[in-house]
Amino acid sequence: MKTLFIDPFSGVAGDMFSAALLGLLSPQKQEEIFSYLPDLNGYQTSLEATMKNGISSFSFKVLDPHKNEFVDNQHVDLHSHDHSHDHSHDHSHDHSHDHSHDHSHDHSHDHSHDHSHDHSHDDSRTPKKIIALIESSPMPEGAKKLAIEAFTHLANAEARIHGKTFDSVHFHEVGAIDAIADICTACAAFYELHVDNCSSTPIAVGSGTMKMAHGILPIPAPATSLLLEGFPIFAGPAKFELTTPTGAALIKTFCSDFSGVFKGSINKVSYGAGKKTFASHANVLKVMLLENDNKQASDLVTVLTSNIDDMSPEILAQVFDKIMQEGALDACLVPIQMKKSRAASQIQVICQVSDTNKFADIILRETTSFGLRIREEKRLILERRIETIESPWGELNIKLGIHKGKVIKASAEFEDMKAIALQQDIALIDVHRKCEALCQNYLDSL
């Protein structure tokens, strides 16, 4: 069991998240991620070693090659387009700049990731364009899915704040580039970690006010507040914006467990540096990669249930299939009788705590249910191991269940038995009986 534990005691921004997660990976894997990021219109990305209040940390930066300076956007700049922007800016840049920018730093990552493309300077980007950009990139499908989810969270929040629809939101070019780089890098790194779950402490958001594009606004920023609805927050150690909308969108995508409870041995620790330096504390995001070798472990899972009496069985079956495909630990449909003697089905889903929101969304969005019950339960898991034994049909894989160091169960996988029955033209029930006997003989031989 591999757990990513996040400690946003000084908040979380997109660049902090990217730097911290990249720091958990090998230099080779970091380079691989940089190589498959989406087209960033010539903007370059780099990971550098830095110090924050005496703590060795990583800093993730995005370089604007047209100005030869690092982008310093904490926010995605939203164009309302209610103003008559005719965008007739005479960008006469021929972009023949020979920027080699080798960014040689402590980790010798020569990130000359110039993503050289036609710098047409589309003055703004819509969520649809950004999602299409992510989908067409060479990122792994799992990383793309995470990045699209995070950007969707961000765009929905911005749309709600500014009274717009999702499709009418426009991000300023520089703000969009910064957010795309942060979100895609963080999601790619998270994907490459292959964690089983993700948990976090409550999030420091900051306090006070801050001058932004739309004037003086309270902290946390309106979009940040929307993104963190339902999540535990606190002011934190500085009267400053500690959590940005991009950082909030990422933590909303990765994590739904904010109990602060964690368990396991520390595999690696990494710190992602924020741009601001405080005298009072280190402005870093701390992440830990934990491993629990005790596979016969008691862990928490979420159980979601909903009673449904007004839905087509064919459609309900399709929703059930989708739930399993999305990675539920288990699911079932239980026939029940509801009020007015109506025949109905209860859908039950067991999932990791971190996936609670995902499966709740599926049930509410794709069934006729108006609500569901959610509870956390402990489960005890036997250690499992695959063993190969001889059978009349050749080698047979059997699954062993181990309790307190002793094998107490053995069984053949159903799909393997089904394949044998088809290949050998034997009744499946006869194959099943023979496999049960072989498994029992194995247990007796121990």
C-alpha positions in Angstrom: 0.0 0.0 0.0 1.5 3.3 -1.1 0.2 6.6 0.3 0.9 10.2 -0.7 0.6 12.4 2.4 0.3 16.1 1.8 1.0 18.7 4.5 -0.1 22.2 3.2 0.8 24.0 6.5 1.8 27.0 4.4 -0.8 26.5 1.7 -0.5 25.2 -1.8 0.0 26.7 -5.2 0.4 25.0 -8.5 4.1 25.5 -8.7 4.6 24.3 -5.2 2.6 21.1 -6.0 4.6 20.5 -9.2 7.9 20.9 -7.5 7.1 18.8 -4.5 5.7 15.9 -6.5 8.6 16.0 -9.0 11.0 15.8 -6.1 9.6 12.4 -5.2 10.6 11.0 -8.6 14.0 10.1 -10.1 15.8 12.6 -12.3 15.2 10.2 -15.3 11.4 10.2 -14.6 11.5 14.0 -14.2 13.0 14.3 -17.6 10.4 12.0 -19.1 7.6 14.1 -17.7 9.1 17.3 -19.1 9.4 15.6 -22.5 5.7 14.8 -22.8 4.1 18.0 -21.5 1.7 19.7 -23.8 2.7 22.4 -26.3 3.4 25.5 -24.2 3.9 28.0 -27.1 7.6 28.2 -26.5 7.5 28.6 -22.7 10.0 26.5 -20.9 9.8 24.6 -17.7 12.5 23.9 -15.1 13.0 22.3 -11.8 15.7 23.7 -9.6 17.1 23.1 -6.1 16.6 26.0 -3.6 16.6 26.7 0.1 13.6 27.9 2.1 14.4 28.9 5.7 17.1 26.3 5.9 15.1 23.5 4.2 16.4 22.0 0.9 13.5 22.3 -1.5 12.6 22.2 -5.2 11.4 25.2 -7.2 9.3 24.7 -10.3 9.5 27.6 -12.8 7.9 28.5 -16.2 10.0 30.8 -18.4 8.6 33.2 -21.0 11.1 33.0 -23.8 9.7 36.2 -25.4 10.6 38.3 -22.4 13.4 36.1 -21.1 11.9 36.1 -17.6 10.0 33.7 -15.4 6.2 33.8 -15.2 5.2 35.0 -11.8 1.5 34.3 -12.0 -0.2 33.0 -8.8 -3.5 33.3 -10.5 -5.1 32.3 -13.7 -6.0 35.7 -15.2 -9.6 35.6 -16.4 -10.7 37.8 -19.3 -14.4 38.7 -18.8 -14.6 39.9 -22.5 -17.4 42.2 -21.5 -15.1 45.0 -22.5 -14.6 45.7 -26.1 -11.2 44.1 -26.5 -10.6 44.2 -30.2 -7.3 42.4 -29.7 -5.7 44.3 -32.5 -2.4 44.3 -30.8 0.4 44.6 -33.3 2.5 41.6 -32.3 5.3 42.1 -34.7 7.5 39.7 -32.9 9.1 37.5 -35.5 10.1 35.0 -32.7 13.4 34.3 -34.3 15.1 34.6 -30.9 17.8 32.1 -30.5 17.0 31.3 -26.9 19.2 28.4 -25.8 18.3 28.8 -22.1 20.0 25.7 -20.9 18.9 26.4 -17.2 21.9 24.5 -15.8 21.2 24.0 -12.1 22.0 21.8 -9.2 20.3 18.8 -10.8 21.8 19.4 -14.2 18.4 19.1 -15.9 19.2 20.9 -19.1 15.5 21.7 -19.7 15.6 23.3 -23.1 12.0 22.3 -23.5 11.2 25.1 -25.9 8.1 23.5 -27.3 8.8 25.5 -30.5 5.6 26.1 -32.4 3.9 29.0 -34.2 3.6 31.8 -31.7 0.4 33.1 -33.1 -0.4 34.6 -29.6 -4.1 33.6 -29.4 -4.8 36.3 -26.8 -6.9 34.1 -24.7 -7.7 30.4 -24.2 -11.1 28.8 -23.5 -11.4 25.6 -21.3 -12.4 23.7 -24.5 -9.1 24.7 -26.2 -7.1 23.9 -23.1 -8.7 20.5 -22.8 -8.1 19.8 -26.5 -4.5 20.8 -26.0 -4.1 18.3 -23.1 -5.9 15.5 -25.0 -3.6 15.9 -28.0 -0.4 15.9 -25.9 1.8 12.8 -25.5 1.0 12.6 -21.8 -0.1 9.1 -20.5 -3.9 8.7 -20.6 -4.1 8.5 -16.8 -2.2 11.8 -16.4 -4.4 13.5 -19.1 -7.5 12.4 -17.2 -6.3 14.0 -14.0 -5.2 17.2 -15.7 -8.5 17.6 -17.5 -10.4 17.0 -14.2 -8.2 19.7 -12.4 -8.7 22.2 -15.2 -12.4 21.5 -15.3 -12.6 22.2 -11.5 -10.7 25.5 -12.1 -12.8 26.7 -15.0 -16.1 25.8 -13.3 -15.0 27.9 -10.2 -14.0 30.8 -12.4 -17.3 30.6 -14.3 -19.4 30.6 -11.1 -17.5 33.6 -9.7 -17.8 35.7 -12.8 -21.4 34.6 -13.7 -20.4 32.9 -16.9 -20.9 29.5 -18.4 -18.1 26.9 -18.6 -17.7 27.5 -22.4 -17.6 31.3 -22.1 -14.7 31.5 -19.7 -11.5 32.9 -21.2 -8.0 32.7 -19.7 -5.4 35.3 -20.5 -2.6 33.7 -22.5 0.1 34.0 -19.8 -2.1 32.9 -17.0 -3.3 29.9 -19.0 0.3 28.9 -19.9 1.3 29.1 -16.2 -1.8 27.0 -15.1 -1.4 24.5 -17.9 2.3 23.9 -17.0 1.5 23.6 -13.2 -1.5 21.4 -13.6 -0.1 19.1 -16.3 3.3 18.7 -14.5 1.7 18.0 -11.1 -0.9 15.6 -12.6 1.8 13.8 -14.6 4.0 13.4 -11.5 1.1 12.2 -9.4 0.2 9.6 -12.0 3.8 8.4 -12.2 3.9 7.9 -8.4 1.2 5.2 -8.7 -0.1 5.7 -5.2 -3.0 3.7 -3.7 -4.4 6.7 -1.8 -3.8 10.3 -1.0 -4.5 12.1 2.3 -3.8 15.5 3.6 -4.0 17.7 6.7 -6.3 20.7 6.6 -5.2 23.5 4.2 -3.7 26.8 5.2 -5.3 29.4 2.9 -4.0 32.7 4.3 -6.0 35.7 5.4 -6.5 39.5 4.8 -6.9 41.1 1.5 -5.0 41.2 -1.8 -5.0 43.5 -4.8 -6.0 41.4 -7.9 -7.1 42.1 -11.5 -10.7 42.9 -10.3 -9.6 45.1 -7.4 -9.2 44.4 -3.6 -10.5 41.0 -2.8 -10.6 38.9 0.4 -8.3 36.0 1.0 -8.9 33.2 0.3 -9.7 34.3 -3.2 -13.3 33.7 -4.4 -12.3 30.9 -6.8 -10.2 29.3 -4.1 -13.1 29.4 -1.6 -15.4 27.7 -4.2 -12.9 25.0 -5.0 -12.4 24.2 -1.3 -16.0 23.9 -0.4 -16.5 21.1 2.0 -12.7 20.8 2.8 -11.2 21.7 6.1 -9.2 25.0 6.0 -7.5 27.4 8.4 -5.9 30.8 8.1 -2.3 29.6 8.4 0.9 31.3 9.5 0.8 34.4 7.3 -1.6 37.2 6.4 -1.1 36.5 2.7 -2.6 34.4 0.0 -1.2 31.0 0.8 -3.5 28.8 -1.4 -4.2 29.8 -5.0 -7.0 28.6 -7.2 -4.6 26.3 -9.2 -3.3 24.7 -6.0 -6.9 24.3 -4.7 -7.9 22.6 -8.0 -5.1 20.2 -7.8 -5.7 19.1 -4.2 -9.4 18.8 -5.0 -8.4 16.4 -7.8 -6.0 14.3 -5.9 -7.4 14.1 -2.4 -10.7 13.8 -0.5 -9.3 12.6 2.9 -8.3 15.5 5.1 -8.3 13.8 8.4 -4.5 14.2 8.8 -4.2 10.6 9.7 -1.3 8.7 8.1 0.5 5.4 8.7 3.4 3.6 7.1 7.2 3.9 6.7 8.6 7.0 5.0 9.9 6.1 1.5 10.7 9.7 0.5 10.0 13.3 1.5 10.0 16.3 -0.7 9.4 20.1 -0.3 8.0 22.3 -3.0 9.0 25.9 -2.6 6.6 28.8 -3.0 7.6 32.1 -4.6 7.1 34.2 -1.4 9.7 34.0 1.4 8.5 34.6 5.0 10.7 35.3 8.0 8.2 33.4 10.3 8.2 30.1 8.6 9.3 28.1 5.5 6.9 28.7 2.6 7.0 25.1 1.3 4.6 22.3 0.6 5.7 19.1 2.3 4.8 15.8 0.7 5.7 12.3 1.9 5.5 9.0 0.1 4.6 6.3 2.6 4.6 2.5 2.3 2.7 0.0 4.4 4.2 -3.5 4.1 1.6 -5.1 6.3 -0.8 -6.3 3.6 -3.0 -7.9 6.2 -4.0 -4.5 7.4 -7.0 -2.8 8.8 -7.7 0.2 6.6 -10.6 2.6 6.0 -12.8 2.4 3.0 -15.9 4.4 2.0 -19.3 2.7 1.5 -21.8 4.5 -0.6 -25.4 3.3 -0.9 -28.5 4.5 -2.7 -32.0 3.0 -3.1 -33.4 3.3 -6.6 -37.0 2.4 -7.7 -37.5 4.4 -10.8 -34.8 3.6 -13.2 -34.4 1.2 -16.2 -32.5 -2.0 -15.2 -30.5 -1.8 -18.4 -29.3 1.7 -17.6 -28.6 0.9 -14.0 -26.5 -2.1 -15.2 -24.5 0.3 -17.4 -23.8 2.6 -14.4 -22.8 -0.5 -12.4 -20.3 -1.4 -15.1 -18.9 2.1 -15.2 -18.4 2.1 -11.4 -16.3 -1.0 -11.6 -14.3 0.3 -14.6 -13.5 3.5 -12.6 -11.7 1.4 -10.0 -14.2 0.7 -7.2 -12.9 -1.9 -4.8 -16.3 -3.7 -5.0 -19.9 -3.0 -5.9 -23.2 -4.8 -5.8 -26.9 -4.3 -6.7 -29.2 -5.7 -4.0 -32.9 -6.3 -4.7 -35.1 -4.5 -2.0 -38.7 -3.5 -1.5 -39.4 0.2 -0.8 -42.4 2.2 0.3 -45.7 1.6 -1.4 -44.4 -2.0 -1.9 -42.2 -0.9 -4.9 -39.6 -3.4 -6.1 -36.2 -1.6 -6.2 -32.5 -2.0 -6.2 -29.9 -0.7 -3.7 -26.6 0.1 -5.3 -23.6 -0.3 -2.9 -20.1 0.9 -3.8 -17.0 0.2 -1.8 -14.0 2.5 -2.6 -10.9 4.1 -1.3 -11.6 7.1 0.9 -9.8 9.3 -1.6 -12.2 8.2 -4.3 -15.4 9.1 -2.4 -16.3 12.2 -4.3 -15.7 10.5 -7.7 -18.2 7.7 -7.1 -20.7 10.0 -5.4 -20.6 12.1 -8.5 -21.2 9.1 -10.7 -24.2 7.9 -8.7 -25.8 11.4 -8.5 -25.1 12.3 -12.1 -25.9 9.0 -13.9 -28.8 7.5 -11.8 -32.2 8.9 -10.9 -31.2 9.1 -7.2 -31.6 12.4 -5.4 -29.2 11.4 -2.6 -27.0 8.7 -1.1 -25.6 7.6 2.2 -21.8 7.7 2.8 -20.0 6.0 5.7 -16.5 4.9 6.5 -15.8 1.4 7.5 -12.7 -0.6 8.5 -11.8 -3.7 6.6 -9.3 -6.4 7.2 -7.3 -7.7 4.2 -5.5 -11.0 4.0 -2.1 -10.9 2.4 -2.3 -12.4 -1.0 0.2 -14.3 -3.2 0.0 -16.0 -6.6 1.4 -19.6 -6.8 1.8 -21.8 -9.8 0.9 -25.5 -9.5 0.6 -28.4 -11.9 -2.8 -29.5 -13.2 -4.1 -31.9 -15.9 -4.2 -29.0 -18.3 -0.7 -27.6 -17.6 0.4 -24.9 -15.1 -2.4 -23.4 -13.1 -2.2 -20.1 -11.2 -3.9 -20.1 -7.8 -4.4 -17.3 -5.3 -3.3 -17.8 -1.7 -4.7 -16.0 1.3 -2.2 -15.6 4.2 -3.2 -14.9 7.8 -0.5 -14.3 10.5 2.2 -15.7 8.2 0.2 -18.9 7.4 -1.6 -19.9 4.2 -5.2 -20.5 5.1 -6.9 -20.2 1.7 -6.2 -21.3 -1.9 -8.4 -20.8 -5.0 -8.2 -20.7 -8.8 -9.3 -17.7 -10.7 -12.7 -18.1 -12.3 -11.5 -16.7 -15.7 -8.7 -19.2 -15.8 -11.1 -22.1 -15.1 -13.5 -20.7 -17.8 -10.6 -20.6 -20.3 -9.6 -24.2 -19.6 -13.3 -25.3 -20.0 -13.5 -23.6 -23.4 -10.0 -24.8 -24.6 -10.5 -28.4 -23.5 -14.2 -28.6 -24.3 -15.0 -29.7 -20.7 -18.0 -28.7 -18.6 -17.0 -25.7 -16.4 -18.4 -27.4 -13.3 -16.1 -30.3 -13.8 -13.1 -28.0 -14.2 -14.2 -26.1 -11.1 -14.4 -29.3 -9.0 -11.0 -30.5 -10.1 -9.4 -27.1 -9.3 -11.0 -27.1 -5.9 -9.4 -30.5 -5.2 -6.0 -29.3 -6.5 -6.2 -26.3 -4.2 -7.1 -28.4 -1.2 -4.2 -30.8 -2.0 -1.9 -27.8 -2.1 -3.1 -26.7 1.3 -2.8 -30.2 2.8 0.8 -30.4 1.5 1.9 -27.3 3.5 
